[in-house]
Amino acid sequence: MYTQIVDIFNSLKATGLVAFLIAVIPATYKLVKPLIEVKIKTEKNVHIKQGMELGLKLANAFVPVVASMPALSDSDRKKVVNQFVDSGLKESGFNFKVETIEGLAEQAYQYYKHTIKGDNHKAPVTPAPTSNNQTSVTTPIAPVDDDPEVFKEPQTSEQK
């Protein structure tokens, strides 16, 4: 008789434990799932942001080199910069769409053109020689910065 009572109590304990687990596990999952999703989304955004910053740094470093190569056409320059940025990002473990890489290269070129005054599309102006037999070379007039915010150097997250 004693063993039967002990068996009943043991089965009630086991049943209570199973019922407790059945109630607690779904409740815990419902509470923790949104927190995990937010954490994953935040990590993914940080990873993308790091890749974009690296791509912009690569483009900013390579655009001045390519822009000063007179043997390349404009489309060849864009291709070379895009390939350089893409290969640099892939070596670092980032994989972006072609449109994103092209945007990074264009942003770097616009920064180079407007801030560093590196636009080499305009030929230098050479005035006619004066009566003193002296020639002088003047540089073209620099573009006017209508909106100073547009021409500021791109900032990384550490600078902001």
FENJOPE-V241063 format. One record per residue. N is the residue number from 1. PSI is psi in whole degrees, 0 to 359 (999 if undefined). OMEGA is omega as a letter, one per 40 degrees, with the letter a starting at -180 (NA if undefined). D_LAST is the distance of its C-alpha to the last C-alpha in Angstrom with 2 decimals. Layout:
BEGIN
n->(N | N)
psi->(PSI | PSI)
omega->(OMEGA | OMEGA)
d_last->(D_LAST | D_LAST)
END
This chain:
BEGIN
n->(1 | 2 | 3 | 4 | 5 | 6 | 7 | 8 | 9 | 10 | 11 | 12 | 13 | 14 | 15 | 16 | 17 | 18 | 19 | 20 | 21 | 22 | 23 | 24 | 25 | 26 | 27 | 28 | 29 | 30 | 31 | 32 | 33 | 34 | 35 | 36 | 37 | 38 | 39 | 40 | 41 | 42 | 43 | 44 | 45 | 46 | 47 | 48 | 49 | 50 | 51 | 52 | 53 | 54 | 55 | 56 | 57 | 58 | 59 | 60 | 61 | 62 | 63 | 64 | 65 | 66 | 67 | 68 | 69 | 70 | 71 | 72 | 73 | 74 | 75 | 76 | 77 | 78 | 79 | 80 | 81 | 82 | 83 | 84 | 85 | 86 | 87 | 88 | 89 | 90 | 91 | 92 | 93 | 94 | 95 | 96 | 97 | 98 | 99 | 100 | 101 | 102 | 103 | 104 | 105 | 106 | 107 | 108 | 109 | 110 | 111 | 112 | 113 | 114 | 115 | 116 | 117 | 118 | 119 | 120 | 121 | 122 | 123 | 124 | 125 | 126 | 127 | 128 | 129 | 130 | 131 | 132 | 133 | 134 | 135 | 136 | 137 | 138 | 139 | 140 | 141 | 142 | 143 | 144 | 145 | 146 | 147 | 148 | 149 | 150 | 151 | 152 | 153 | 154 | 155 | 156 | 157 | 158 | 159 | 160)
psi->(319 | 320 | 326 | 320 | 317 | 320 | 320 | 315 | 319 | 320 | 324 | 321 | 313 | 319 | 319 | 320 | 317 | 316 | 320 | 313 | 320 | 328 | 322 | 320 | 309 | 323 | 318 | 319 | 317 | 327 | 322 | 331 | 311 | 324 | 320 | 319 | 319 | 318 | 316 | 317 | 319 | 316 | 320 | 319 | 319 | 319 | 315 | 318 | 319 | 320 | 320 | 318 | 318 | 317 | 319 | 322 | 318 | 315 | 318 | 329 | 328 | 334 | 314 | 326 | 313 | 325 | 338 | 10 | 103 | 342 | 341 | 142 | 172 | 316 | 324 | 322 | 315 | 317 | 317 | 315 | 317 | 318 | 319 | 313 | 317 | 314 | 322 | 321 | 320 | 325 | 330 | 1 | 15 | 143 | 105 | 161 | 159 | 321 | 323 | 317 | 319 | 322 | 320 | 318 | 320 | 319 | 318 | 321 | 318 | 322 | 315 | 317 | 317 | 331 | 316 | 356 | 42 | 20 | 111 | 18 | 340 | 129 | 146 | 144 | 125 | 112 | 162 | 148 | 145 | 178 | 345 | 4 | 30 | 140 | 144 | 143 | 128 | 150 | 155 | 160 | 134 | 147 | 147 | 129 | 98 | 317 | 104 | 337 | 327 | 328 | 14 | 155 | 138 | 140 | 144 | 174 | 332 | 330 | 336 | 999)
omega->(i | a | i | i | i | i | i | i | i | i | i | i | a | i | i | i | i | i | i | i | i | a | a | a | i | i | i | i | i | i | a | a | i | i | i | i | i | i | i | a | i | i | i | i | i | i | i | a | i | i | i | i | i | i | i | i | i | a | i | i | a | a | i | i | a | a | a | i | a | a | a | i | a | a | i | i | i | a | a | i | i | i | a | a | a | a | i | i | i | i | a | i | i | i | a | i | a | a | i | i | i | i | i | i | i | i | i | i | i | i | i | a | a | a | a | a | a | i | a | i | a | i | i | a | i | a | i | a | i | a | a | a | i | i | i | i | i | i | i | i | a | i | a | i | a | a | a | a | a | a | i | i | i | a | i | a | i | a | a | NA)
d_last->(77.43 | 74.90 | 73.20 | 72.93 | 71.20 | 68.78 | 68.11 | 67.38 | 64.93 | 63.22 | 62.92 | 61.53 | 58.96 | 57.97 | 57.91 | 55.79 | 53.32 | 53.15 | 52.72 | 49.99 | 48.09 | 48.64 | 47.11 | 44.20 | 42.85 | 42.15 | 40.73 | 38.35 | 37.35 | 36.62 | 34.44 | 32.51 | 32.11 | 29.30 | 27.32 | 27.82 | 26.87 | 23.52 | 22.85 | 23.90 | 21.78 | 18.60 | 19.55 | 20.28 | 16.94 | 15.14 | 17.73 | 17.28 | 13.51 | 14.27 | 17.07 | 15.27 | 12.78 | 15.98 | 17.90 | 15.65 | 15.80 | 19.53 | 20.02 | 18.25 | 20.55 | 23.66 | 23.68 | 24.67 | 27.42 | 28.85 | 28.54 | 30.84 | 33.52 | 36.21 | 38.34 | 36.00 | 36.01 | 32.92 | 33.46 | 34.07 | 30.83 | 28.91 | 30.93 | 30.33 | 26.54 | 26.56 | 28.89 | 26.87 | 23.60 | 25.67 | 27.57 | 24.56 | 22.94 | 26.35 | 26.91 | 23.77 | 25.02 | 23.11 | 25.24 | 23.89 | 26.03 | 27.17 | 25.55 | 22.06 | 22.72 | 24.17 | 21.13 | 18.89 | 21.54 | 21.85 | 18.17 | 18.44 | 21.72 | 20.57 | 17.82 | 20.64 | 23.10 | 21.35 | 19.28 | 21.54 | 24.59 | 25.91 | 27.79 | 31.18 | 32.91 | 34.37 | 37.26 | 37.46 | 39.84 | 42.93 | 45.29 | 49.01 | 50.57 | 51.86 | 55.39 | 54.41 | 53.90 | 50.26 | 47.50 | 43.92 | 40.95 | 38.23 | 34.94 | 34.20 | 32.36 | 28.60 | 27.18 | 26.18 | 22.59 | 23.35 | 19.90 | 17.41 | 14.44 | 16.05 | 16.35 | 12.96 | 11.89 | 10.11 | 6.63 | 6.65 | 5.34 | 5.61 | 3.81 | 0.00)
END
